[in-house]
Amino acid sequence: MPFDVKRSDLTVGVIGAGAMGRGIAQVAATGGMRVLMCDNRAGAAAEAKEFVAKMLERAVEKGTMTKEAQAAAVARIEVVDGPVAMAGCHLVIEVIVENLAAKQALFAELEGIVSDDCVLVTNTSSLSVTTIAAKLKHPGRFGGFHFFNPVPLMKLVEVIDGVRTEPWVGDALMEVGRRMGREPVRLNDAPGFIVNQIGRGFTVESAHVASEGIAGFVEIDRIMRDVAGFRMGPFELMELTGLDVTQPASVAIYEQFYHEPRYRPVQLMRSRYEAGIFGRKTNKGFYDYAGGKPVVPAEAAAPQARPQRVWVSPAEPDGHAALSALLKKLNAPLETGDRPSDEALILVTPYGDDATSCAVEQGLDAKRTVAVDTLFPMVKRRTIMTTPVTDPAYRDAAHGLLASDGVPVTPVKDSPGFIAQRVVSMIVNIGCYLAQSRTAAPADIDKGATLGLNYPHGPMRFGDTLGPAKVLKVLSNMYRLYADPRYRPNVWLARRARLGVSLLTPDS
């Protein structure tokens, strides 16, 4: 390693003083590094330094930082006129516009300014690290250093090795990231890196669900929060980040992967993006707005209807056991015969199948059949699904019964994989693809999802919690019913599910 990352005079250049640039300058300065910061807009770097000073003053007020440490950190930040002033830097971080030509021009300029052992890195979120470095004289000292906004609060940083990045560069960036107080994860260059690939499973797949008319935006958000355990629903998240950010990123990943079906965007997002409907920043999005705040419709009261008799299909033993146990607590009039009686409400518990397939393949009366999602704990919310011909009286009876202990129930239209099964299985499958392609180690993939996306679990842990065999079944059934390669299970998942081992298990 050409320089000691722990040296007291380690000097970091930050080019670009927007929200990301000033955040990077802040964590570098609080990590004891000297920071040289510039921006091509006059006064922007000075404004950024002033902003950082105020942020650190708040830390002093909260008692998380001493006044002396705050003053020392601010003093380490120096505003300079431009890249030419960074000749003495050990590391230069580019945080400018997401434009390949602009980034390549900047790094070509920097090569004529900095020393040969200075590390050059990009904070790009959507461009290839390898491609940015392609025209450099010394591409081996170039890498990716992808932070997340807001940088001081988001602990994750992705360290990306391009095809020609020398190993010591990534090693150095891992140490610099730790010195900045971040949690670094190491990966090989790939479209969307770790976090943005996994994020497509949550947002884009949910948009596919909505575009198929299976449920509305509010219902999908409620299910993903209450059933799957996410802090925000996918449409709430896109409202916050803005469709002007999410849609171009989704298209870029899809195109960079040569139209890999797993990342296929959806017209629902494109049409809203082209109409300028971005979410909170445009005061209009997937939700209506009043007074600058999204309007969330009240949830309708559960029906008072109850079934006279209930029969639970034994086709999925685990689902049968889970649902039967719940129904006993609800004092439901359960039938225990091999077949339902002529008037009984029929409940099925599919993994990846839809209600129609269950009724047809099991020889059940589709007019009395309702599916219940038992893959997730039925504690905060329950999801039911009807066939196209389910009698509304039987649907309401199932809804009323399952909501009789006060737990809300969301009815959805027929869909392979319900909603939570489908979206989470896509997240797991993408995580397994990242592992199989050697983009990153399984543990780093999970760390990226939990720290970079605030998911309740990383893809591997999510799969292990639900059961790899069940996730494989969900994907296999969706693949069979949709006949869409989007849902084909990755071999990393398939092998570990069949072996009965954790998805975190590396290849020997």
PEGI-V5361 format. One record per residue. N is the residue number from 1. SS is DSSP state (@ for helix, = for strand, . for the rest). PHI is phi as a letter, one per 20 degrees, with the letter a starting at -180 (* if undefined). NEAR is the number of other C-alpha atoms within 10 Angstrom. Layout:
BEGIN
N_SS_PHI_NEAR ; N_SS_PHI_NEAR
END
This chain:
BEGIN
1_._*_10 ; 2_._f_12 ; 3_._c_13 ; 4_._e_13 ; 5_._f_21 ; 6_._e_14 ; 7_._f_10 ; 8_._f_11 ; 9_._d_15 ; 10_._g_19 ; 11_=_d_23 ; 12_=_d_26 ; 13_=_e_28 ; 14_=_c_31 ; 15_=_d_26 ; 16_._o_24 ; 17_._d_27 ; 18_._f_17 ; 19_@_g_14 ; 20_@_f_21 ; 21_@_f_25 ; 22_@_f_27 ; 23_@_f_24 ; 24_@_f_26 ; 25_@_g_34 ; 26_@_f_27 ; 27_@_f_22 ; 28_@_f_27 ; 29_@_f_24 ; 30_@_f_22 ; 31_._e_19 ; 32_._n_20 ; 33_._e_25 ; 34_=_e_23 ; 35_=_c_30 ; 36_=_d_26 ; 37_=_c_30 ; 38_=_b_26 ; 39_._b_23 ; 40_._f_14 ; 41_._e_9 ; 42_._g_10 ; 43_._n_13 ; 44_@_f_18 ; 45_@_f_27 ; 46_@_f_18 ; 47_@_f_15 ; 48_@_f_25 ; 49_@_f_22 ; 50_@_f_14 ; 51_@_f_16 ; 52_@_f_23 ; 53_@_g_19 ; 54_@_f_14 ; 55_@_f_16 ; 56_@_f_23 ; 57_@_f_18 ; 58_@_f_14 ; 59_@_f_15 ; 60_@_f_16 ; 61_@_f_12 ; 62_@_e_10 ; 63_._n_10 ; 64_._e_11 ; 65_._b_15 ; 66_._e_15 ; 67_@_f_15 ; 68_@_f_9 ; 69_@_f_14 ; 70_@_f_21 ; 71_@_f_13 ; 72_@_f_14 ; 73_@_f_24 ; 74_@_f_21 ; 75_@_f_14 ; 76_._f_20 ; 77_=_e_27 ; 78_=_c_17 ; 79_=_e_21 ; 80_._c_19 ; 81_._f_16 ; 82_._r_16 ; 83_@_g_22 ; 84_@_f_13 ; 85_@_e_16 ; 86_@_d_25 ; 87_._g_16 ; 88_._e_17 ; 89_._f_23 ; 90_._e_22 ; 91_=_b_24 ; 92_=_c_27 ; 93_=_d_23 ; 94_=_e_21 ; 95_._c_25 ; 96_._d_21 ; 97_._g_11 ; 98_._f_13 ; 99_._c_12 ; 100_@_g_15 ; 101_@_f_9 ; 102_@_f_13 ; 103_@_f_20 ; 104_@_f_17 ; 105_@_f_13 ; 106_@_f_15 ; 107_@_f_23 ; 108_@_f_15 ; 109_@_f_14 ; 110_@_f_19 ; 111_@_f_16 ; 112_._e_12 ; 113_._d_17 ; 114_._e_21 ; 115_._f_14 ; 116_._f_12 ; 117_._e_15 ; 118_._f_22 ; 119_=_e_24 ; 120_=_d_26 ; 121_=_c_26 ; 122_=_d_25 ; 123_._e_25 ; 124_._g_22 ; 125_._d_20 ; 126_._c_21 ; 127_._d_24 ; 128_._f_21 ; 129_@_f_28 ; 130_@_f_21 ; 131_@_f_14 ; 132_@_g_25 ; 133_@_e_27 ; 134_._g_16 ; 135_._e_13 ; 136_._f_18 ; 137_._f_12 ; 138_._c_15 ; 139_@_f_19 ; 140_@_f_19 ; 141_@_e_22 ; 142_=_d_29 ; 143_=_b_31 ; 144_=_d_34 ; 145_=_b_27 ; 146_=_e_22 ; 147_=_e_27 ; 148_._c_21 ; 149_._e_15 ; 150_._f_13 ; 151_._g_20 ; 152_._f_22 ; 153_._e_11 ; 154_._e_16 ; 155_._f_20 ; 156_=_f_27 ; 157_=_c_27 ; 158_=_e_28 ; 159_=_d_27 ; 160_=_d_32 ; 161_=_e_25 ; 162_._f_26 ; 163_._g_16 ; 164_._d_16 ; 165_._f_22 ; 166_._f_15 ; 167_@_g_14 ; 168_@_f_13 ; 169_@_f_24 ; 170_@_f_24 ; 171_@_g_15 ; 172_@_f_19 ; 173_@_f_24 ; 174_@_g_23 ; 175_@_f_17 ; 176_@_f_22 ; 177_@_g_24 ; 178_@_f_15 ; 179_@_f_18 ; 180_._f_23 ; 181_._n_17 ; 182_._e_22 ; 183_=_d_19 ; 184_=_e_24 ; 185_=_c_23 ; 186_=_d_24 ; 187_=_b_22 ; 188_=_e_25 ; 189_._g_23 ; 190_._b_23 ; 191_._g_20 ; 192_._m_23 ; 193_._l_28 ; 194_._e_28 ; 195_@_f_22 ; 196_@_f_20 ; 197_@_f_24 ; 198_@_f_27 ; 199_@_f_21 ; 200_@_f_26 ; 201_@_f_24 ; 202_@_e_24 ; 203_@_e_23 ; 204_@_f_24 ; 205_@_f_24 ; 206_@_f_26 ; 207_@_f_22 ; 208_@_f_18 ; 209_@_g_21 ; 210_@_f_18 ; 211_@_f_16 ; 212_._e_14 ; 213_._m_12 ; 214_._f_19 ; 215_._a_21 ; 216_._e_15 ; 217_@_g_19 ; 218_@_f_18 ; 219_@_f_18 ; 220_@_f_23 ; 221_@_f_23 ; 222_@_f_21 ; 223_@_f_21 ; 224_@_f_23 ; 225_@_f_19 ; 226_@_e_21 ; 227_._e_22 ; 228_._e_24 ; 229_._n_17 ; 230_._f_19 ; 231_._f_16 ; 232_._c_17 ; 233_._f_24 ; 234_@_f_26 ; 235_@_f_24 ; 236_@_g_23 ; 237_@_f_17 ; 238_@_f_22 ; 239_@_f_24 ; 240_@_f_15 ; 241_@_f_15 ; 242_._n_20 ; 243_@_f_27 ; 244_@_f_20 ; 245_@_e_12 ; 246_@_f_21 ; 247_@_f_21 ; 248_@_f_16 ; 249_@_f_21 ; 250_@_f_24 ; 251_@_f_17 ; 252_@_f_17 ; 253_@_f_24 ; 254_@_g_21 ; 255_@_f_15 ; 256_@_f_15 ; 257_._e_16 ; 258_._l_9 ; 259_._m_14 ; 260_._g_13 ; 261_@_g_14 ; 262_@_g_21 ; 263_@_d_24 ; 264_._g_19 ; 265_._f_25 ; 266_._c_19 ; 267_@_g_12 ; 268_@_g_14 ; 269_@_f_25 ; 270_@_f_17 ; 271_@_f_11 ; 272_@_f_18 ; 273_@_f_20 ; 274_@_f_12 ; 275_._e_9 ; 276_._m_14 ; 277_._e_20 ; 278_._d_25 ; 279_=_p_26 ; 280_@_g_22 ; 281_@_f_15 ; 282_@_d_14 ; 283_._l_17 ; 284_=_a_19 ; 285_._a_23 ; 286_._f_20 ; 287_._d_19 ; 288_=_f_15 ; 289_=_c_16 ; 290_=_b_10 ; 291_._m_7 ; 292_._n_12 ; 293_=_c_12 ; 294_=_f_18 ; 295_=_e_11 ; 296_._d_10 ; 297_._g_9 ; 298_._f_7 ; 299_._f_12 ; 300_._f_9 ; 301_._f_10 ; 302_._f_19 ; 303_._f_16 ; 304_._e_12 ; 305_._f_16 ; 306_._b_21 ; 307_._f_21 ; 308_._f_12 ; 309_._b_16 ; 310_=_c_24 ; 311_=_c_24 ; 312_=_d_29 ; 313_._f_28 ; 314_._e_17 ; 315_._g_13 ; 316_._d_14 ; 317_@_g_11 ; 318_@_f_13 ; 319_@_f_22 ; 320_@_f_19 ; 321_@_f_16 ; 322_@_f_16 ; 323_@_f_22 ; 324_@_f_21 ; 325_@_f_11 ; 326_@_f_14 ; 327_@_f_17 ; 328_@_f_11 ; 329_@_f_10 ; 330_._e_14 ; 331_._l_10 ; 332_._f_18 ; 333_._f_15 ; 334_=_f_17 ; 335_._e_16 ; 336_._d_13 ; 337_._f_10 ; 338_._f_10 ; 339_._c_15 ; 340_._f_19 ; 341_._f_13 ; 342_._f_10 ; 343_._d_13 ; 344_._f_21 ; 345_=_f_26 ; 346_=_d_27 ; 347_=_d_28 ; 348_=_d_28 ; 349_._c_29 ; 350_._f_27 ; 351_._d_26 ; 352_._n_27 ; 353_._e_24 ; 354_._d_25 ; 355_@_f_29 ; 356_@_f_25 ; 357_@_g_18 ; 358_@_f_22 ; 359_@_f_22 ; 360_@_f_11 ; 361_@_f_8 ; 362_._e_12 ; 363_._m_10 ; 364_._d_19 ; 365_._f_17 ; 366_@_f_20 ; 367_@_f_20 ; 368_@_d_23 ; 369_=_e_28 ; 370_=_c_31 ; 371_=_e_29 ; 372_=_c_24 ; 373_._e_24 ; 374_._d_22 ; 375_._f_22 ; 376_._d_19 ; 377_._g_14 ; 378_._e_20 ; 379_._d_11 ; 380_._e_15 ; 381_=_a_21 ; 382_=_c_22 ; 383_=_d_22 ; 384_=_c_24 ; 385_=_b_31 ; 386_=_d_26 ; 387_._f_23 ; 388_._f_12 ; 389_._d_12 ; 390_._g_18 ; 391_._f_15 ; 392_@_g_12 ; 393_@_f_16 ; 394_@_f_22 ; 395_@_f_25 ; 396_@_f_19 ; 397_@_f_21 ; 398_@_f_29 ; 399_@_f_26 ; 400_@_f_21 ; 401_@_f_21 ; 402_@_f_26 ; 403_._d_20 ; 404_._f_18 ; 405_._d_10 ; 406_._n_11 ; 407_._e_13 ; 408_=_f_22 ; 409_=_c_24 ; 410_=_d_19 ; 411_=_e_21 ; 412_=_c_20 ; 413_._f_18 ; 414_._f_23 ; 415_._b_25 ; 416_._g_25 ; 417_._n_25 ; 418_._l_28 ; 419_._c_29 ; 420_@_f_24 ; 421_@_g_25 ; 422_@_f_24 ; 423_@_f_24 ; 424_@_f_24 ; 425_@_f_29 ; 426_@_f_27 ; 427_@_f_24 ; 428_@_f_29 ; 429_@_f_29 ; 430_@_f_25 ; 431_@_g_31 ; 432_@_f_25 ; 433_@_f_20 ; 434_@_g_24 ; 435_@_f_24 ; 436_@_f_18 ; 437_._e_12 ; 438_._m_12 ; 439_._f_21 ; 440_=_b_24 ; 441_._f_20 ; 442_@_g_23 ; 443_@_f_18 ; 444_@_f_19 ; 445_@_f_26 ; 446_@_f_26 ; 447_@_f_23 ; 448_@_g_29 ; 449_@_f_25 ; 450_@_f_17 ; 451_@_e_19 ; 452_@_e_22 ; 453_._c_20 ; 454_._l_15 ; 455_._f_21 ; 456_._f_16 ; 457_._b_20 ; 458_._f_25 ; 459_@_g_30 ; 460_@_f_26 ; 461_@_f_19 ; 462_@_g_22 ; 463_@_f_27 ; 464_@_f_21 ; 465_@_f_13 ; 466_@_f_16 ; 467_._o_18 ; 468_@_g_27 ; 469_@_f_19 ; 470_@_f_18 ; 471_@_f_29 ; 472_@_f_27 ; 473_@_f_21 ; 474_@_g_27 ; 475_@_f_27 ; 476_@_f_19 ; 477_@_f_22 ; 478_@_f_25 ; 479_@_f_19 ; 480_@_f_16 ; 481_@_f_16 ; 482_@_e_13 ; 483_._l_11 ; 484_._c_12 ; 485_@_f_13 ; 486_@_g_16 ; 487_@_d_22 ; 488_._f_19 ; 489_._f_25 ; 490_._f_19 ; 491_@_f_14 ; 492_@_g_21 ; 493_@_f_28 ; 494_@_f_20 ; 495_@_f_15 ; 496_@_f_18 ; 497_@_f_21 ; 498_@_f_11 ; 499_@_e_11 ; 500_._m_13 ; 501_._d_15 ; 502_._f_17 ; 503_._f_26 ; 504_._e_21 ; 505_._f_13 ; 506_._f_13 ; 507_._f_7 ; 508_._f_3
END
